[in-house]
Amino acid sequence: MFKKVLLLLMALCIMAPSFAANIGVVDYTKIVQNYSKAKTAYEEIDDRATELQRWLMDKEKEFKKIESPVQRKSFEEKTAKDFAQKQEAFAKFKAQKEEGVDKDIQHAIKAVALEDKLDAIMDDQAIFYGGVDVTQKIIKKLNIK
């Protein structure tokens, strides 16, 4: 019985390399930082955020000029409503831009995986050791478009 178990273990050890998967590794942060469309998208997001902050500062200045408590209350309510709408529009804009960038990156990752015959591509922070770094290939593929 012991010999059979030992033979089985030896056979598994010999066959183990044939079961090993080819795994690619990417530095997602580096991809985003070096992808030109991502840079543009995040600049646009920052511009919209700055625009929203300026709008709030302007409203604050307007508020300080109002002397009547009734007018102040009315102004606060209207401004709060307007701000909620602007904030919602900003959140949708940001999500749309980020989703577009993420989709492009996912497509590039899949394409590189197929080209390099990789079984999986994982973020480098999830891998302690091993894997083939394909970060630069993905960045090149993204910036060619």
DSSP file (Angstrom, degrees, kcal/mol; ACC not computed):
  #  RESIDUE AA STRUCTURE BP1 BP2  ACC     N-H-->O    O-->H-N    N-H-->O    O-->H-N    TCO  KAPPA ALPHA  PHI   PSI    X-CA   Y-CA   Z-CA
    1    1 A M     >        0   0    0      0, 0.0     4,-2.1     0, 0.0     5,-0.2   0.000 360.0 360.0 360.0 -45.7    0.0    0.0    0.0
    2    2 A F  H  >  +     0   0    0      1,-0.2     4,-2.4     2,-0.2     5,-0.2   0.883 360.0  52.2 -61.3 -39.1    2.8    2.4    1.0
    3    3 A K  H  > S+     0   0    0      2,-0.2     4,-2.7     1,-0.2    -1,-0.2   0.879 107.8  51.7 -65.6 -37.9    4.6    1.7   -2.4
    4    4 A K  H  > S+     0   0    0      2,-0.2     4,-2.2     1,-0.2    -2,-0.2   0.918 111.7  46.1 -65.2 -42.8    1.4    2.5   -4.3
    5    5 A V  H  X S+     0   0    0     -4,-2.1     4,-2.5     2,-0.2    -2,-0.2   0.911 113.5  49.7 -64.5 -42.8    0.9    5.8   -2.5
    6    6 A L  H  X S+     0   0    0     -4,-2.4     4,-2.4     2,-0.2    -2,-0.2   0.915 111.3  48.4 -63.4 -44.1    4.6    6.7   -3.0
    7    7 A L  H  X S+     0   0    0     -4,-2.7     4,-2.4     1,-0.2    -1,-0.2   0.890 111.2  51.0 -63.2 -39.6    4.4    5.8   -6.7
    8    8 A L  H  X S+     0   0    0     -4,-2.2     4,-2.2     2,-0.2    -2,-0.2   0.920 110.7  48.0 -64.4 -43.8    1.3    7.9   -7.1
    9    9 A L  H  X S+     0   0    0     -4,-2.5     4,-2.2     2,-0.2    -2,-0.2   0.903 111.9  49.8 -63.4 -41.9    3.0   10.9   -5.4
   10   10 A M  H  X S+     0   0    0     -4,-2.4     4,-2.2     1,-0.2    -2,-0.2   0.910 110.0  50.9 -63.9 -42.1    6.0   10.6   -7.6
   11   11 A A  H  X S+     0   0    0     -4,-2.4     4,-2.1     1,-0.2    -1,-0.2   0.901 110.4  49.3 -62.7 -40.7    3.9   10.4  -10.7
   12   12 A L  H  X S+     0   0    0     -4,-2.2     4,-1.6     2,-0.2    -1,-0.2   0.898 109.8  51.5 -65.1 -39.9    2.0   13.6   -9.7
   13   13 A C  H  < S+     0   0    0     -4,-2.2    -2,-0.2     1,-0.2    -1,-0.2   0.886 111.2  47.6 -64.7 -38.2    5.3   15.4   -9.0
   14   14 A I  H  < S+     0   0    0     -4,-2.2     4,-0.2     1,-0.2    -1,-0.2   0.882 117.1  42.5 -69.6 -37.6    6.6   14.4  -12.4
   15   15 A M  H >X S+     0   0    0     -4,-2.1     3,-1.2     1,-0.2     4,-0.7   0.643  90.6  90.4 -83.4 -15.4    3.4   15.5  -14.1
   16   16 A A  H >X S+     0   0    0     -4,-1.6     3,-1.5     1,-0.3     4,-0.8   0.864  80.1  57.0 -53.5 -44.8    3.0   18.7  -12.1
   17   17 A P  H >4 S+     0   0    0      0, 0.0     3,-0.7     0, 0.0    -1,-0.3   0.841 101.5  57.5 -59.2 -29.8    4.9   21.0  -14.5
   18   18 A S  H <4 S+     0   0    0     -3,-1.2    -2,-0.2    -4,-0.2    -3,-0.1   0.718 106.3  50.1 -72.9 -17.7    2.5   20.0  -17.3
   19   19 A F  H << S+     0   0    0     -3,-1.5    -1,-0.2    -4,-0.7    -3,-0.1   0.559  84.8 115.5 -91.0 -10.5   -0.4   21.3  -15.2
   20   20 A A    <<  -     0   0    0     -4,-0.8     2,-0.3    -3,-0.7    -4,-0.0  -0.332  61.8-133.9 -65.1 139.3    1.3   24.6  -14.4
   21   21 A A        -     0   0    0     97,-0.0     2,-0.7    -2,-0.0    -1,-0.1  -0.658  12.0-120.7 -93.3 147.9   -0.5   27.6  -15.8
   22   22 A N        -     0   0    0     -2,-0.3    97,-2.3    95,-0.2    98,-1.4  -0.809  38.2-169.1 -85.8 116.8    1.2   30.5  -17.7
   23   23 A I  E     -a  120   0A   0     -2,-0.7   109,-2.6    96,-0.2     2,-0.3  -0.928  10.9-154.3-116.7 129.8    0.3   33.5  -15.6
   24   24 A G  E     -ab 121 132A   0     96,-3.5    98,-2.9    -2,-0.5     2,-0.4  -0.674   8.8-152.1 -95.6 155.3    0.8   37.1  -16.6
   25   25 A V  E     -ab 122 133A   0    107,-3.1   109,-2.6    -2,-0.3   110,-0.5  -0.985  11.0-172.4-129.9 138.2    1.3   39.9  -14.1
   26   26 A V  E     -a  123   0A   0     96,-2.2    98,-3.1    -2,-0.4     2,-0.9  -0.957  27.1-137.3-130.0 150.7    0.4   43.6  -14.6
   27   27 A D     >  -     0   0    0     -2,-0.3     4,-2.1    96,-0.2     3,-0.2  -0.865  24.1-170.9-100.5  95.0    1.0   46.8  -12.6
   28   28 A Y  H  > S+     0   0    0     -2,-0.9     4,-2.4     1,-0.2     5,-0.2   0.865  81.7  54.1 -59.9 -39.8   -2.5   48.3  -13.0
   29   29 A T  H  > S+     0   0    0      1,-0.2     4,-2.4     2,-0.2    -1,-0.2   0.915 108.6  49.3 -61.0 -43.3   -1.5   51.6  -11.5
   30   30 A K  H  > S+     0   0    0     -3,-0.2     4,-1.6     2,-0.2    -1,-0.2   0.881 109.1  53.1 -64.6 -38.4    1.4   51.9  -13.9
   31   31 A I  H  X S+     0   0    0     -4,-2.1     4,-0.8     2,-0.2     3,-0.4   0.949 110.9  45.7 -61.3 -48.8   -0.9   51.1  -16.8
   32   32 A V  H >< S+     0   0    0     -4,-2.4     3,-0.6     1,-0.2    -2,-0.2   0.900 112.5  51.4 -62.0 -41.2   -3.3   53.9  -15.8
   33   33 A Q  H 3< S+     0   0    0     -4,-2.4    -1,-0.2     1,-0.2    -2,-0.2   0.779 117.1  39.0 -67.8 -26.2   -0.5   56.4  -15.3
   34   34 A N  H 3< S+     0   0    0     -4,-1.6     2,-0.7    -3,-0.4    -1,-0.2   0.386  89.4 100.6-107.0   2.6    1.0   55.7  -18.7
   35   35 A Y    <X  -     0   0    0     -4,-0.8     4,-2.2    -3,-0.6     3,-0.4  -0.813  62.8-150.6 -91.6 117.8   -2.2   55.3  -20.8
   36   36 A S  H  > S+     0   0    0     -2,-0.7     4,-2.2     1,-0.2     5,-0.2   0.857  94.9  52.1 -59.9 -39.3   -2.8   58.6  -22.7
   37   37 A K  H  > S+     0   0    0      1,-0.2     4,-2.5     2,-0.2    -1,-0.2   0.875 109.5  50.8 -65.7 -35.7   -6.6   58.2  -22.7
   38   38 A A  H  > S+     0   0    0     -3,-0.4     4,-2.8     2,-0.2     5,-0.2   0.913 108.5  51.5 -66.9 -42.2   -6.6   57.6  -19.0
   39   39 A K  H  X S+     0   0    0     -4,-2.2     4,-1.9     1,-0.2    -2,-0.2   0.937 112.5  46.0 -58.6 -46.5   -4.5   60.8  -18.4
   40   40 A T  H  X S+     0   0    0     -4,-2.2     4,-2.4     2,-0.2    -2,-0.2   0.918 112.4  50.7 -62.6 -44.6   -6.9   62.8  -20.5
   41   41 A A  H  X S+     0   0    0     -4,-2.5     4,-2.2     1,-0.2    -2,-0.2   0.920 111.6  46.8 -61.5 -44.5  -10.0   61.3  -18.8
   42   42 A Y  H  X S+     0   0    0     -4,-2.8     4,-2.3     2,-0.2    -1,-0.2   0.817 110.2  53.4 -70.8 -28.9   -8.6   62.1  -15.3
   43   43 A E  H  X S+     0   0    0     -4,-1.9     4,-2.4    -5,-0.2    -1,-0.2   0.910 109.5  48.9 -66.9 -41.4   -7.7   65.6  -16.3
   44   44 A E  H  X S+     0   0    0     -4,-2.4     4,-2.2     2,-0.2    -2,-0.2   0.895 110.9  50.3 -63.8 -39.7  -11.3   66.1  -17.5
   45   45 A I  H  X S+     0   0    0     -4,-2.2     4,-2.3     2,-0.2    -2,-0.2   0.925 111.1  48.6 -63.4 -44.8  -12.6   64.7  -14.2
   46   46 A D  H  X S+     0   0    0     -4,-2.3     4,-2.5     1,-0.2    -2,-0.2   0.892 109.6  52.7 -62.7 -39.4  -10.3   67.1  -12.3
   47   47 A D  H  X S+     0   0    0     -4,-2.4     4,-2.4     1,-0.2    -1,-0.2   0.919 110.2  47.5 -62.4 -43.3  -11.4   70.0  -14.4
   48   48 A R  H  X S+     0   0    0     -4,-2.2     4,-2.2     2,-0.2    -2,-0.2   0.893 111.4  50.9 -64.9 -39.2  -15.1   69.2  -13.7
   49   49 A A  H  X S+     0   0    0     -4,-2.3     4,-2.1     2,-0.2    -2,-0.2   0.910 111.1  48.3 -64.7 -41.5  -14.3   68.9   -9.9
   50   50 A T  H  X S+     0   0    0     -4,-2.5     4,-2.5     2,-0.2    -2,-0.2   0.899 109.6  53.0 -64.0 -40.8  -12.6   72.2   -9.9
   51   51 A E  H  X S+     0   0    0     -4,-2.4     4,-2.2     1,-0.2    -2,-0.2   0.903 109.1  49.2 -60.6 -42.2  -15.5   73.8  -11.8
   52   52 A L  H  X S+     0   0    0     -4,-2.2     4,-2.1     2,-0.2    -1,-0.2   0.885 110.4  50.6 -65.4 -39.7  -17.9   72.4   -9.1
   53   53 A Q  H  X S+     0   0    0     -4,-2.1     4,-2.3     2,-0.2    -2,-0.2   0.904 109.8  50.2 -65.2 -41.1  -15.7   73.8   -6.4
   54   54 A R  H  X S+     0   0    0     -4,-2.5     4,-2.5     2,-0.2    -2,-0.2   0.912 108.4  53.1 -62.4 -41.7  -15.6   77.2   -8.0
   55   55 A W  H  X S+     0   0    0     -4,-2.2     4,-2.2     1,-0.2    -1,-0.2   0.920 109.8  48.5 -59.0 -44.1  -19.4   77.2   -8.3
   56   56 A L  H  X S+     0   0    0     -4,-2.1     4,-2.1     1,-0.2    -1,-0.2   0.904 110.5  50.2 -63.4 -41.6  -19.7   76.5   -4.6
   57   57 A M  H  X S+     0   0    0     -4,-2.3     4,-2.0     2,-0.2    -1,-0.2   0.894 110.3  50.6 -64.5 -39.1  -17.3   79.3   -3.7
   58   58 A D  H  X S+     0   0    0     -4,-2.5     4,-2.3     1,-0.2    -1,-0.2   0.908 110.2  49.7 -63.7 -41.9  -19.3   81.7   -5.9
   59   59 A K  H  X S+     0   0    0     -4,-2.2     4,-2.4     1,-0.2    -2,-0.2   0.865 107.9  53.9 -65.4 -35.3  -22.5   80.6   -4.2
   60   60 A E  H  X S+     0   0    0     -4,-2.1     4,-1.9     2,-0.2    -1,-0.2   0.908 108.6  48.9 -65.4 -40.9  -20.9   81.1   -0.8
   61   61 A K  H  X S+     0   0    0     -4,-2.0     4,-1.0     2,-0.2    -2,-0.2   0.912 111.6  49.5 -63.2 -42.7  -20.0   84.7   -1.8
   62   62 A E  H >X S+     0   0    0     -4,-2.3     4,-0.7     1,-0.2     3,-0.6   0.906 108.7  53.5 -61.6 -41.4  -23.5   85.3   -3.0
   63   63 A F  H >< S+     0   0    0     -4,-2.4     3,-0.9     1,-0.2    -1,-0.2   0.889 103.5  55.7 -61.6 -40.9  -24.9   84.0    0.3
   64   64 A K  H 3< S+     0   0    0     -4,-1.9    -1,-0.2     1,-0.2    -2,-0.2   0.769 103.7  55.9 -65.3 -25.3  -22.7   86.3    2.3
   65   65 A K  H << S+     0   0    0     -4,-1.0     2,-0.4    -3,-0.6    -1,-0.2   0.683  86.5  94.5 -80.2 -18.3  -24.2   89.3    0.5
   66   66 A I    <<  +     0   0    0     -3,-0.9    -3,-0.0    -4,-0.7    -4,-0.0  -0.606  47.6 177.9 -79.3 129.8  -27.8   88.4    1.3
   67   67 A E        +     0   0    0     -2,-0.4    -1,-0.2     5,-0.0    -4,-0.0   0.776  52.0  86.8-102.0 -33.0  -29.0   90.1    4.4
   68   68 A S     >  -     0   0    0      1,-0.1     4,-2.4     2,-0.0     5,-0.2  -0.536  67.3-144.9 -75.8 129.8  -32.6   89.0    4.8
   69   69 A P  H  > S+     0   0    0      0, 0.0     4,-2.3     0, 0.0     5,-0.2   0.856 101.6  52.5 -60.1 -35.4  -33.1   85.7    6.8
   70   70 A V  H  > S+     0   0    0      2,-0.2     4,-2.2     1,-0.2     5,-0.2   0.921 111.1  45.7 -67.3 -43.9  -36.0   84.7    4.5
   71   71 A Q  H  > S+     0   0    0      2,-0.2     4,-2.8     1,-0.2    -1,-0.2   0.872 111.3  53.7 -66.6 -36.9  -33.9   85.3    1.4
   72   72 A R  H  X S+     0   0    0     -4,-2.4     4,-2.8     2,-0.2    -2,-0.2   0.932 109.3  48.0 -61.8 -45.4  -31.0   83.4    2.9
   73   73 A K  H  X S+     0   0    0     -4,-2.3     4,-2.2     2,-0.2    -2,-0.2   0.929 113.6  46.7 -61.8 -46.4  -33.2   80.4    3.7
   74   74 A S  H  X S+     0   0    0     -4,-2.2     4,-2.4     1,-0.2    -1,-0.2   0.905 113.0  49.9 -61.9 -43.0  -34.6   80.4    0.1
   75   75 A F  H  X S+     0   0    0     -4,-2.8     4,-2.8     1,-0.2     5,-0.2   0.910 109.5  51.5 -63.4 -43.1  -31.1   80.8   -1.3
   76   76 A E  H  X S+     0   0    0     -4,-2.8     4,-2.6     2,-0.2    -2,-0.2   0.924 111.1  47.4 -59.2 -46.4  -29.8   77.9    0.8
   77   77 A E  H  X S+     0   0    0     -4,-2.2     4,-2.1     2,-0.2    -2,-0.2   0.924 114.8  45.2 -63.6 -45.3  -32.6   75.6   -0.4
   78   78 A K  H  X S+     0   0    0     -4,-2.4     4,-2.7     1,-0.2    -2,-0.2   0.916 114.6  48.5 -65.3 -42.9  -32.2   76.4   -4.0
   79   79 A T  H  X S+     0   0    0     -4,-2.8     4,-2.9     2,-0.2    -2,-0.2   0.896 110.1  51.6 -65.4 -40.6  -28.4   76.1   -3.8
   80   80 A A  H  X S+     0   0    0     -4,-2.6     4,-2.2    -5,-0.2    -1,-0.2   0.909 112.0  47.0 -62.0 -41.9  -28.7   72.7   -2.1
   81   81 A K  H  X S+     0   0    0     -4,-2.1     4,-1.8     2,-0.2    -2,-0.2   0.934 114.3  46.5 -65.2 -46.8  -31.0   71.5   -4.8
   82   82 A D  H  X S+     0   0    0     -4,-2.7     4,-2.5     1,-0.2    -2,-0.2   0.900 111.9  51.7 -62.0 -41.3  -28.8   72.8   -7.6
   83   83 A F  H  X S+     0   0    0     -4,-2.9     4,-3.1     1,-0.2     5,-0.2   0.906 106.4  53.3 -64.1 -41.5  -25.7   71.3   -5.9
   84   84 A A  H  X S+     0   0    0     -4,-2.2     4,-2.2     1,-0.2    -1,-0.2   0.907 111.2  47.0 -60.3 -41.3  -27.3   67.9   -5.6
   85   85 A Q  H  X S+     0   0    0     -4,-1.8     4,-2.3     2,-0.2    -2,-0.2   0.923 114.2  46.5 -65.9 -44.1  -28.0   67.9   -9.3
   86   86 A K  H  X S+     0   0    0     -4,-2.5     4,-2.3     1,-0.2    -2,-0.2   0.888 112.2  50.8 -65.5 -38.9  -24.5   69.1  -10.2
   87   87 A Q  H  X S+     0   0    0     -4,-3.1     4,-2.4     2,-0.2    -1,-0.2   0.902 110.5  48.9 -66.2 -40.7  -23.0   66.5   -7.9
   88   88 A E  H  X S+     0   0    0     -4,-2.2     4,-2.2    -5,-0.2    -2,-0.2   0.908 111.4  49.7 -64.6 -42.3  -25.0   63.7   -9.4
   89   89 A A  H  X S+     0   0    0     -4,-2.3     4,-2.4     1,-0.2    -2,-0.2   0.897 111.2  50.0 -63.4 -40.2  -24.1   64.9  -12.9
   90   90 A F  H  X S+     0   0    0     -4,-2.3     4,-2.9     2,-0.2     5,-0.2   0.919 109.0  51.2 -64.1 -43.8  -20.4   64.9  -11.9
   91   91 A A  H  X S+     0   0    0     -4,-2.4     4,-2.4     1,-0.2    -2,-0.2   0.901 111.8  47.2 -61.3 -41.5  -20.6   61.4  -10.4
   92   92 A K  H  X S+     0   0    0     -4,-2.2     4,-2.5     2,-0.2    -1,-0.2   0.920 112.7  49.4 -65.1 -43.8  -22.2   60.1  -13.7
   93   93 A F  H  X S+     0   0    0     -4,-2.4     4,-2.3     2,-0.2    -2,-0.2   0.929 112.6  47.3 -59.8 -46.7  -19.5   61.9  -15.7
   94   94 A K  H  X S+     0   0    0     -4,-2.9     4,-2.7     1,-0.2     5,-0.2   0.922 112.4  48.8 -62.7 -45.7  -16.7   60.4  -13.6
   95   95 A A  H  X S+     0   0    0     -4,-2.4     4,-2.5    -5,-0.2    -1,-0.2   0.899 110.9  51.3 -62.1 -41.0  -18.1   56.9  -13.7
   96   96 A Q  H  X S+     0   0    0     -4,-2.5     4,-2.1     2,-0.2    -2,-0.2   0.932 112.5  45.3 -62.6 -46.6  -18.5   57.1  -17.5
   97   97 A K  H  X S+     0   0    0     -4,-2.3     4,-2.0     1,-0.2    -2,-0.2   0.929 115.4  46.4 -63.7 -46.2  -14.9   58.2  -18.0
   98   98 A E  H  X S+     0   0    0     -4,-2.7     4,-2.6     1,-0.2    -1,-0.2   0.878 111.3  52.4 -65.2 -37.8  -13.5   55.6  -15.6
   99   99 A E  H  X S+     0   0    0     -4,-2.5     4,-2.6    -5,-0.2    -1,-0.2   0.900 108.3  51.2 -65.4 -40.7  -15.6   52.9  -17.1
  100  100 A G  H  X S+     0   0    0     -4,-2.1     4,-2.0     2,-0.2    -2,-0.2   0.918 112.3  45.6 -61.8 -44.6  -14.3   53.7  -20.6
  101  101 A V  H  X S+     0   0    0     -4,-2.0     4,-2.3     1,-0.2    -2,-0.2   0.925 113.2  50.1 -64.1 -44.9  -10.7   53.6  -19.5
  102  102 A D  H  X S+     0   0    0     -4,-2.6     4,-2.6     1,-0.2    -2,-0.2   0.897 109.0  51.5 -63.0 -41.4  -11.3   50.4  -17.6
  103  103 A K  H  X S+     0   0    0     -4,-2.6     4,-2.5     2,-0.2    -1,-0.2   0.923 109.8  49.8 -61.3 -44.7  -12.9   48.7  -20.6
  104  104 A D  H  X S+     0   0    0     -4,-2.0     4,-2.3     1,-0.2    -2,-0.2   0.920 112.2  47.6 -59.9 -44.1  -10.0   49.7  -22.8
  105  105 A I  H  X S+     0   0    0     -4,-2.3     4,-2.5     1,-0.2    -2,-0.2   0.914 110.9  51.1 -64.9 -42.6   -7.5   48.3  -20.3
  106  106 A Q  H  X S+     0   0    0     -4,-2.6     4,-2.4     1,-0.2    -1,-0.2   0.908 110.3  49.5 -61.8 -41.6   -9.5   45.0  -20.0
  107  107 A H  H  X S+     0   0    0     -4,-2.5     4,-2.4     2,-0.2    -1,-0.2   0.915 111.7  48.5 -63.3 -42.7   -9.6   44.6  -23.8
  108  108 A A  H  X S+     0   0    0     -4,-2.3     4,-2.5     2,-0.2     5,-0.2   0.896 110.3  51.6 -64.9 -39.7   -5.9   45.2  -24.0
  109  109 A I  H  X S+     0   0    0     -4,-2.5     4,-2.3     2,-0.2    -2,-0.2   0.930 111.1  47.5 -62.3 -45.5   -5.2   42.7  -21.2
  110  110 A K  H  X S+     0   0    0     -4,-2.4     4,-2.2     2,-0.2    -2,-0.2   0.906 111.6  51.0 -62.4 -41.5   -7.3   40.0  -23.0
  111  111 A A  H  X S+     0   0    0     -4,-2.4     4,-2.6     1,-0.2    -2,-0.2   0.919 111.6  46.4 -63.3 -44.1   -5.6   40.7  -26.3
  112  112 A V  H  X S+     0   0    0     -4,-2.5     4,-2.7     1,-0.2    -1,-0.2   0.886 109.8  54.9 -66.1 -38.4   -2.1   40.3  -24.7
  113  113 A A  H  <>S+     0   0    0     -4,-2.3     5,-2.8    -5,-0.2     4,-0.4   0.918 111.8  43.8 -60.8 -42.7   -3.2   37.2  -22.9
  114  114 A L  H ><5S+     0   0    0     -4,-2.2     3,-0.7     3,-0.2    -2,-0.2   0.922 114.6  49.1 -68.0 -44.2   -4.3   35.6  -26.2
  115  115 A E  H 3<5S+     0   0    0     -4,-2.6    -2,-0.2     1,-0.2    -1,-0.2   0.906 118.8  38.1 -61.8 -42.8   -1.1   36.8  -28.1
  116  116 A D  T 3<5S-     0   0    0     -4,-2.7    -1,-0.2    -5,-0.2    -2,-0.2   0.369 109.3-122.0 -92.3   4.8    1.2   35.5  -25.4
  117  117 A K  T < 5 +     0   0    0     -3,-0.7     2,-0.4    -4,-0.4    -3,-0.2   0.914  51.6 166.2  54.3  48.3   -0.9   32.3  -24.7
  118  118 A L      < -     0   0    0     -5,-2.8    -1,-0.2    -6,-0.2   -95,-0.2  -0.761  36.2-150.9 -94.8 139.9   -1.3   33.2  -21.1
  119  119 A D  S    S-     0   0    0    -97,-2.3     2,-0.3    -2,-0.4   -96,-0.2   0.795  79.0  -1.7 -78.1 -29.0   -3.9   31.3  -19.0
  120  120 A A  E     -a   23   0A   0    -98,-1.4   -96,-3.5    -7,-0.1     2,-0.4  -0.989  56.1-148.1-157.3 153.7   -4.5   34.3  -16.7
  121  121 A I  E     -a   24   0A   0     -2,-0.3     2,-0.3   -98,-0.2   -96,-0.2  -0.997  24.6-177.1-128.2 128.0   -3.3   37.8  -16.0
  122  122 A M  E     -a   25   0A   0    -98,-2.9   -96,-2.2    -2,-0.4     2,-0.1  -0.848  34.3 -94.4-124.1 157.6   -3.3   39.0  -12.4
  123  123 A D  E >   -a   26   0A   0     -2,-0.3     3,-2.1   -98,-0.2     4,-0.4  -0.465  36.0-124.0 -66.9 140.3   -2.5   42.3  -10.6
  124  124 A D  G >  S+     0   0    0    -98,-3.1     3,-0.6     1,-0.3    -1,-0.1   0.712 108.7  63.9 -63.4 -19.4    1.1   42.2   -9.4
  125  125 A Q  G 3  S+     0   0    0    -99,-0.3    -1,-0.3     1,-0.2   -98,-0.1   0.629  99.5  54.1 -79.2 -11.2    0.0   43.0   -5.9
  126  126 A A  G <  S+     0   0    0     -3,-2.1     2,-0.5     1,-0.0    -1,-0.2   0.512 100.5  70.3 -95.8  -6.5   -1.9   39.6   -5.8
  127  127 A I    <   -     0   0    0     -3,-0.6     3,-0.1    -4,-0.4    -1,-0.0  -0.942  52.4-176.7-115.6 127.9    1.3   37.6   -6.8
  128  128 A F  S    S+     0   0    0     -2,-0.5     2,-0.3     1,-0.3    -1,-0.1   0.808  75.0   5.2 -87.8 -33.5    4.2   37.2   -4.4
  129  129 A Y  S    S+     0   0    0      0, 0.0    -1,-0.3     0, 0.0     2,-0.1  -0.996 104.4  15.5-153.4 142.3    6.4   35.3   -6.8
  130  130 A G        +     0   0    0     -2,-0.3    -3,-0.0     1,-0.2     2,-0.0  -0.254  56.6 112.1  92.6-177.6    6.4   34.2  -10.4
  131  131 A G        -     0   0    0     -2,-0.1     2,-0.5     2,-0.0  -107,-0.2   0.068  66.5 -86.9  89.5 157.3    4.4   35.2  -13.4
  132  132 A V  E     -b   24   0A   0   -109,-2.6  -107,-3.1     2,-0.0     2,-0.6  -0.897  37.6-129.2-103.8 122.7    5.4   37.0  -16.6
  133  133 A D  E     +b   25   0A   0     -2,-0.5  -107,-0.2  -109,-0.2     4,-0.1  -0.607  34.8 166.4 -75.6 117.9    5.2   40.8  -16.4
  134  134 A V     >  +     0   0    0   -109,-2.6     4,-2.0    -2,-0.6     5,-0.2   0.120  38.3 114.4-116.2  18.1    3.2   42.1  -19.4
  135  135 A T  H  > S+     0   0    0   -110,-0.5     4,-2.3     1,-0.2     5,-0.2   0.923  77.7  47.0 -56.1 -50.1    2.6   45.7  -18.2
  136  136 A Q  H  > S+     0   0    0      1,-0.2     4,-2.5     2,-0.2    -1,-0.2   0.867 109.5  54.1 -65.1 -36.5    4.7   47.3  -20.9
  137  137 A K  H  > S+     0   0    0      2,-0.2     4,-2.3     1,-0.2    -1,-0.2   0.906 110.3  47.3 -62.4 -40.8    3.0   45.3  -23.7
  138  138 A I  H  X S+     0   0    0     -4,-2.0     4,-2.4     2,-0.2    -2,-0.2   0.908 110.8  50.8 -68.5 -42.0   -0.4   46.4  -22.5
  139  139 A I  H  X S+     0   0    0     -4,-2.3     4,-2.3     2,-0.2    -2,-0.2   0.925 111.8  48.3 -60.8 -44.4    0.7   50.0  -22.3
  140  140 A K  H  X S+     0   0    0     -4,-2.5     4,-1.1     1,-0.2    -2,-0.2   0.928 111.3  49.8 -61.5 -45.2    2.0   49.9  -25.8
  141  141 A K  H  X S+     0   0    0     -4,-2.3     4,-0.8     1,-0.2     3,-0.3   0.890 112.5  47.9 -61.7 -40.2   -1.1   48.2  -27.1
  142  142 A L  H  < S+     0   0    0     -4,-2.4     3,-0.5     1,-0.2    -1,-0.2   0.899 111.7  48.3 -68.3 -40.9   -3.3   50.9  -25.4
  143  143 A N  H  < S+     0   0    0     -4,-2.3    -1,-0.2     1,-0.2    -2,-0.2   0.601 100.1  66.7 -80.8 -10.3   -1.3   53.8  -26.7
  144  144 A I  H  <        0   0    0     -4,-1.1    -1,-0.2    -3,-0.3    -2,-0.2   0.852 360.0 360.0 -73.8 -34.7   -1.3   52.6  -30.3
  145  145 A K     <        0   0    0     -4,-0.8    -1,-0.2    -3,-0.5    -2,-0.1   0.497 360.0 360.0 -55.6 360.0   -5.0   53.1  -30.6
